[in-house]
Amino acid sequence: MGKKYNSKIIFDYIVGNDLDGYSIDELENDSNFMMDVIKITRDKRMHNLCSDDIKKNCTFVEFLISFFKDDLDFIISIADNYIQNPDVDDVDKEEIKIFIGNFYDNDKYSALEKYKVSSYSFYNSVVNDCYSVIRKMSDSERESCSLFRIIELTFFDRKVIKDYFAKNMVYECLCENLECRFADLIHYYFNEVSDLESYGETKFLLFYLSSSDRFLRDYLSVYPNLLESYCKDIEKVKKDWNNYNNRLNFDRVQQVIDYASEYLRNECLSFYTDFFDIILDAVTPLGLKSVFDRYISLEDEQMIEDDNTDLFSEYFDDNFDNDSIFECNSQPTEEEKKSFEYLSFINKIRNFTKKIFSKNRLINPVNEEESNSPDKVDKGRRKVIQYDFINRCPIDDNDD
């Protein structure tokens, strides 16, 4: 980068006046000067007057891409000439590909797809090399290192490249490797919109990403703009909060009904009891009666005969012990057998319902009583999906 020139020298160069002691070669070899000239003239042809050294300057090429962003043909010609120049550093070439791909981050620019594909190949190649290094580290070395830490050290003065790697790693963590919808992740951690707003959208994303790579989290905390698209996604989740819960509860109720219906058919059980009364007997102690009353549809009710007499309700007890029914009689009556079947069926429905309605169903909870707020979640519960960032593959959770 050259020194700063006053406006008179810039004007004199543009109009062809004497340059007051400066040579044309000197000025046309100064990227700062030529950028100022281009900003004033807005003339692409001024690029042709620049020295070869300036044309190989990565920062100057990025300036041209930004300044003439509406002239796609010119931008492509500048980028291609730069990338094909054998005297340009390979990392500089990769940075320009990333820069142009990010700058025109829109599918309508199909002509730029080649840069995006090449940039992603570069990303994968570097990441694989980093993992090869990590695999050779000792356990103690790994504790003070991570994928993004190596990226930072490798490209310490290359913000364009570091931003690109950070954005790709965030995408992998929040989208590609997430075994649930993004909305499910938000609802898992927060019961109410007010809880989320009180905690903060960006703070939550940083918290969640910290379990994958704390150095990535630290970088994003300095450049939170890289999380803007995910903050916008969270805003969409917030607007759809009530609809999400309604859809979720409707789906849960249907799962319980389907489970109970299939169990009755497979086990050939027959009760003189209204089917939905059985369902309500099972879910009422869980505090879910109002939810089932709301989402059991008329169509569901027509599937089962109405107004059946409940022959076994007198035997029902919330604290029923499966073994207690036979304590007094070594040979239970037929009615007692049916009552036992009924209560066992109720117990199965209740256990299934508890599982389906569990807020922690996305991962294996450590403690059902524990708060779902990020501040209270321990390390074992921070990630909905466990991911091996050394071998680059999900870790199967066999604890369910």
Beta strands, then each sheet from edge to edge (+ up, - down):
strand 1: 387-388
strand 2: 393-394
sheet 1: 1+ 2-
end
